[in-house]
Amino acid sequence: MTRVSERAVEATMLEERAERNSIGFWLYLMTDCILFASLFAVYAILHVNTFGGPGPKELFHPGGVLAETLLLLASSYACGLAVLRARAGERAKAIFWLVVCFALGASFLTLEIGEFAELIAEGNSFTRSGFLSAFFTLVATHGMHITIGLIWIAVMVAQLMLKGLTPHTARRLTLFSLFWHFLDVVWIFIFSTVYLMGVA
Amino acid sequence: MDIYFQHGIFDGSRVMEKESKQVIKHPGTDASLSVGFLLCFILTITAYCIVQTEGLGVTAKIIIIACLAFVQFLAQMFFFLHLGREKKPRWKLWMFLSMVVVVGILVIGSLWIMHNLDYNMMHMTPEEQGAYMKKNEGI
């Protein structure tokens, strides 16, 4: 009986430590949300100012953006699975799901860069109008976060291979999963307000 | 959040996995993650189909898309980010709520001010706009 209660106390202490570890990172995510909210506000104000150029309806292809959205959602799912496998101590499976997560995220980024390149090639870059400035700023800021996330995954896969599942790599994986899921949440709003409402 | 995992690493030799599982409850499981994924998948496809539907008014489409986005937002916060599933004192939930308040003030406030400015100055020439702003906005 006493051994069980000791374990319970110990578990509670460890749990509190793990919670504390992630709270600082959570606070960063909340401030990042405010950054994105201000860019959303700018887009909401400027999206009508096309300066005689093309608007959302002429420029966006909903089909391609739907593919991007599903890729990012699947990537988020793969990231969640990687954390669960790591939690169960299955390092190989965790690495596998992280690699899947990376591949899906990289496909998302490739599609997005392709879309940007097409817009710029047609003469509709961010200098064209207020609408396009706001669009590029908002979507590229998200894309930049995704790029950083991809680098993070690469580093973590290397660490998991070299160091294995240690408290440090475990903590990083948990924080990364928060970051990656958060980016998917931001993308829902970009998908809905910028693209879907733009072509509605 | 990841205590079972960290626990296993710290004390793998002393504590049997089975026992620590009984002590610590984790919000995330394969099942809840998959439910979240399926739900978000369906919501995304639905929103896309709504946009492609002919015969729906623009306002109706925008309202439906906004509602679907909000539901998916809640689903992701719950199933992927495990919001609201932590123990008291729930720091993350409170930080999240204060972020929502700040974001609300920021977005609604910006739109309100800019709309108001637009409404007051739309019919004016640039010179009149300059004079109006000098007089009313303290610029």
Interface residues (C-beta under 8 A of the other chain):
Chain A: V4 R7 A8 E10 A11 L14 E15 R17 A18 E19 S22 I23 W26 L27 M30 T31 C33 I34 A37 S38 F40 A41 V42 A44 I45 P62 L66 T69 L70 L73 A74 S76 Y77 G80 L81 V83 L84 A86 R87 G89 L165 T166 P167 A170 R171 T174 L178 H181 F182 D184 V185 I188 F189 F191 S192 T193 L196 M197 V199 A200
Chain B: M1 D2 I3 Y4 F5 Q6 H7 G8 I9 F10 D11 V15 E19 S20 V23 I24 H26 G28 T29 D30 L33 S34 G36 F37 C40 F41 T44 I45 A47 Y48 I50 V51 Q52 V58 K61 I62 I65 A66 L68 A69 Q72 F73 Q76 M77 F80 L81 E86 K87 W91 K92 M95 F96 S98 M99 V102 V103 L106 V107 S110 L111 M114
